[in-house]
Amino acid sequence: MPIGRVIALLAFVLACASHRAQAQDISRPAWVRSLEVVQTGVTIRAGPSTHAPRRGTVRIGTFLPVEARVRGMGCASWYRIGVDQFVCEDLVAPSADAPHGDALPAVPAGELLPRRYAFVAADGTWAYARPSDYFIDEMVESLGRGFGLAVTEQVSQQGVTFFRSLGGVWVPSEVLRFARGSLFEGVEITEGRLDVAWVARPNAELRAWNGRAPGRLVRRLGRRDVVHVIEDVGRGLLRTSEGVVRARDVIRTTSDAVPAEVRIDAEGGGERWIDVDLTTQTLVAYEGSRPVFATLVSTGRSGPGHETPVGVHRIWVKLAEDTMDDLDRTDQESNYAIEAVPWVQYFSEGIGLHAAFWHDDFGHPRSHGCVNLSPRDARRLFAWTTPDLPPGWDAILTTETQLGTIVRVRGRASRR
């Protein structure tokens, strides 16, 4: 571990210990069962001090659990709401209600994504502070082609429909293209055998196998159909439960040694971790040495500034949504900006796992460095990894007592 990170972690531990030592329990009314968050974006701290490290943020209207009321620094009193989790009393209101909050990001029943998303169709698209400004050409911002907007509101004026973005600007519908999101999803592995493969191209042949050579055509396979590989029979053929396919026609999951950082018990189970193979563009989730889930991903494209970093990492923060952009980069021919990307898990600075609703090309390098997942896969893994995002929380950072899930990245992405 780099010496800088060692020092940072030591400082964090000492800070938390100092804040705990200063905490002094004080009484609270017996009727208080929860704490209602009464301000937007309330910060939870690792200790009862405004100088304590951040643990996360919580949305207004959430009712937090309460364990104790203590004295601290920077606030008249603090409430302990969990392990290394404290909130200033000025930001909450005591309540007799039971603790509760929404699981974030909140997805409407029957929907794939938590919001409606639209992309700007052309460079230089004007955005307006009010829909009426459109008719007098009074714009406040120029948007680039491909900029992604999270739509929050819709109105019509003088026969023109406008959509309001999460950032607060209005854009006419004629210059927007709405995203649907891929319906692709990975495969649960129930018996611990990593035999999953996906058909890489449409109309791939599945042929009968007599033990020596391929025979009649059983059927043609569709793109991303799942096959379970039993063995490699040579000559570029793979035997499946139904026959043989050409190895070049499928994307196979692969395995490698479990990282030394992963804790494994005597039965082969243990700590949850994620293995990303850049070469095959696959992801496998493990519990100890047992695979439990596999899927296709899109990692960073090969080239300067876009590679997904190889190595063993840990998730350091989970966010229900995060706006992503590279607007600070001047070395690119074009920039991107996408509002409220859901199910984000950063594991190497600004590189992370997240949903990608703007393409359906999983199984091929596509991103600016992150690991793109289909919406369903991103949601599944977000709920599976540690630390858990408590109800009502927008974000949670890890600590030495609540470590993030390991993400191991290996291999090398191909050029496209």
GIDA-V525222 format. One record per backbone hydrogen bond with DSSP energy under -0.5 kcal/mol. NH is the residue of the N-H (numbers start at 0). CO is the residue of the C=O. Records with the same first field share a line. If there is no record, write none. Layout:
BEGIN
NH=CO, CO
END
This chain:
BEGIN
4=1
5=1
6=2
7=3
8=4
9=5
10=6
11=7
12=8
13=9
14=10
15=11
16=12
17=13
18=14
19=15
20=16
21=17
22=18
23=70
25=68
31=28
32=30, 94
33=94
34=63
35=92
36=61
37=35, 90
38=90
41=38, 57
43=55
44=85
45=52
48=46
49=72
51=48
54=43
55=43
56=394
57=41
58=391
60=36
61=58
62=99
63=34, 61
65=32
66=79
67=79
68=25
69=77
70=23
71=74
72=47
77=69
78=86
79=67
80=78, 84
81=84
84=81
85=44
86=78
88=76
90=87
91=88
92=35
94=33
99=62
103=101
107=105
110=107
115=150
117=148
118=176
119=146
120=174
123=142
124=121, 142
126=140
127=169
132=129
133=130
134=131
135=132
136=133
137=132
138=136
139=126
140=126
142=124
145=119
146=143
147=336
148=117
150=115, 148
151=163
152=163
154=161
156=159
159=156
161=154
162=170
163=152
164=168
165=149
167=164
169=127
170=162
172=160
174=171
175=172
176=118
178=116
180=356
186=293
188=291
189=187
193=191
194=192
196=226
197=250
198=224
199=248
200=248
202=220
203=200, 220
205=218
206=204, 243
207=215
209=212
214=207
217=205, 215
218=205
220=203
223=198
224=221
226=196
228=194, 226
229=238
230=238
232=230, 236
233=236
236=233
237=244
238=230
239=242
240=227
243=206
244=237
246=235
248=245
249=246
250=197
251=249
252=195
261=258
264=268
267=264
270=262
272=285
273=405
274=283
275=273, 407
276=274, 281
277=275, 409
280=276
281=276
282=294
283=274
284=292
285=272
286=289
287=270
288=267
289=286
290=288
291=284
292=284
293=186
294=282
296=280
297=371
299=368
300=366
301=413
305=302
306=302
308=306
310=408
312=310, 406
313=346
314=404
315=345
316=345
317=395
318=343
319=393
321=340
323=337
325=335
328=325
337=323
338=147
340=321
342=319
343=318
344=352
345=316
346=350
347=350
350=347
352=344
353=370
354=341
355=372
362=296
363=360
365=298
366=298
370=351
371=297, 369
372=353
377=373
378=374
379=375
380=376
381=377
382=378
383=379
384=380
389=387
391=101
392=389
393=56
394=56
395=317
396=54
397=315
398=401
404=385
405=271
406=312
407=273
408=310, 406
409=275
END
